[in-house]
Amino acid sequence: MQENYIRVSEVAARLECSTNFAYKIIRQLNSELKKKGYITIAGRVPRQYFEARCCLSSDQNQ
């Protein structure tokens, strides 16, 4: 079972980028969600939102 939130290590692995860049992406996505009125958690982003914004599907496995 997958968790509802994706963390920086998984973002870095899925996008094949550094952890610093993954943190930047998470901050950007959380900022977008805050502007829409959602409550956010630092260092995590909803998995479904991340996959939609990055054009990924949840069935992609590493």
C-alpha distance (Angstrom), angle and dihedral (degrees) to the residues before:
residue distance angle dihedral
M1 . . .
Q2 3.80 . .
E3 3.77 122.8 .
N4 3.79 118.3 -116.9
Y5 3.80 92.0 -122.6
I6 3.77 130.0 57.4
R7 3.81 119.9 -145.2
V8 3.77 131.9 -148.2
S9 3.81 96.6 -96.2
E10 3.79 91.9 56.1
V11 3.82 92.7 43.7
A12 3.82 89.1 53.4
A13 3.81 91.3 48.5
R14 3.81 95.3 45.9
L15 3.81 93.5 48.1
E16 3.82 95.0 34.7
C17 3.80 92.1 -128.2
S18 3.79 137.8 124.4
T19 3.79 121.4 -79.7
N20 3.82 89.6 -115.6
F21 3.80 90.4 58.4
A22 3.81 90.6 44.2
Y23 3.82 89.3 55.7
K24 3.80 88.9 51.0
I25 3.81 90.9 52.6
I26 3.80 92.0 48.5
R27 3.82 91.1 49.8
Q28 3.81 90.1 50.5
L29 3.81 93.7 48.7
N30 3.81 91.8 46.2
S31 3.81 89.5 49.8
E32 3.82 90.0 53.5
L33 3.80 90.6 49.5
K34 3.83 92.3 48.5
K35 3.81 90.3 53.4
K36 3.81 87.7 54.2
G37 3.81 89.8 53.2
Y38 3.80 100.3 -103.8
I39 3.78 125.4 138.2
T40 3.80 111.3 -116.7
I41 3.80 136.1 -161.2
A42 3.80 118.9 -140.1
G43 3.80 112.7 -115.4
R44 3.80 93.9 16.1
V45 3.77 135.7 76.8
P46 3.81 130.6 -173.8
R47 3.80 107.7 -88.2
Q48 3.80 94.2 -136.3
Y49 3.83 92.3 52.2
F50 3.81 92.4 47.2
E51 3.79 92.3 50.7
A52 3.81 92.8 47.2
R53 3.83 94.2 48.9
C54 3.82 93.4 44.9
C55 3.82 94.2 43.8
L56 3.79 92.8 -118.9
S57 3.77 128.4 138.4
S58 3.79 122.1 -136.7
D59 3.81 92.0 -125.0
Q60 3.82 92.9 66.9
N61 3.78 108.2 110.0
Q62 3.77 127.8 -167.0
